[in-house]
Amino acid sequence: MIYTVTLNPSLDYCLQLKRFCPGTVNRTEKEAVYPGGKGINVSIVLKNLGFPSKLLGFCAGFTGSEICRLLQQYGCSCSFIQAKNGFSRINVKIKADEESELNGSGPVLTQEEVSQLFCQLSQLQAGDILVLAGSIPASLSQDIYEKILKQLSNKSILFVVDTYGELLSRTLFYRPFLIKPNHHELGALFHTEITSCQEAVSYAKKLQRDGARNVLVSLAQQGAVFIGENGEIWKSAAPHGGLINSVGAGDSMVAGFLAGYLKYKNYKEALRLGVAAGSATAFSEWLAPHAKIEALFAQIDVQAFL
C-alpha cells in the first residue's frame, strides 16, 4: 500500500484574470477550489494512474471538512486526524500575467494529535511506500519527518521525501528510497545556484553520500535527471507545450515516477512516466488527467547521462 502524509493540507482557491494589479480592485475571469498540499497532489495523480493510496495528515475546521469532502469526490481514501484548534489553511493562487500565491499558516496541532498520527503510522508493514511531502504547520518541530522515519526505520518501508531545507536534510540518515528536490531546492541545500544538468548530478551525488538512495531532480523547462543507487543516471528533456499551471507539477512527477517504478520495475521508465505526469499537470488547469499523461508518455525520450 502507498501512504501519503500531508501535514498541512489546504483548500486552494485558484483565480484567473488577465492582469493582477496590487493595491487596486481586481476582477476574476475564472475561479475554482481544489484540495491542496503536496501529499494530496501525489495521491490524486496516483489515483489518476490507477494506483490507490491512503492519505494521512491533519485537517481542521470548516476548510478541513471541505478538503475531506473533495477528496472523497475524487475517489481518494482519506484518514486525516481532526485537529481541534484553528482551521486548515486557504491558499490563494493567482494566475494572471504572472503567477502569485498567498498561503495560509494552518492549524495549531497538539501533542495528542501528533501522537495519533504516529499511532496510524505504526500500522504500516514491510513493503509499503510512505510519501512525506510538503511544508509543516508552525506548531510542529523541524525534525518531524526525521522522527517519522526513525520510528519506521526497521520495517523495510520505502520512504519517499519531497520537501526542502532542513526538513529534507534531516531525513537522509534514514536512507530514503527517493528524494525529489527541484533545482532551486537542491542549490539552496549547498548555498549555490543550479543552472545545468551536470551541476544537478554533481550535487545530487553529494546527497547520496549523505544517505539518499535515489535522487530525482526536476529542472523546470530543462526536464529532469535521475541519479540511481545502482549507478544509473538518466536524463529527460521536457516535452513541448504551453505552460498553464505550475502548481503541483513536481508532486505529479513524484506520483508518475512511483507509478512507473511499480509498473515497469526499472528507473528509466519510471523517469519517463514521472516527466510525463509532471508535464501533463503543467499543461493543464489542475492536476494531470490520465489521458494527457499517456499522450505525453509516448513523446518522452529518456537517455543515459554521460
Summary of the structure (lengths in Angstrom):
residues: 306
radius of gyration: 18.5
end to end distance: 35.4
largest distance: 55.8
contacts: 1077
relative contact order: 0.13
helix: 38%
strand: 24%
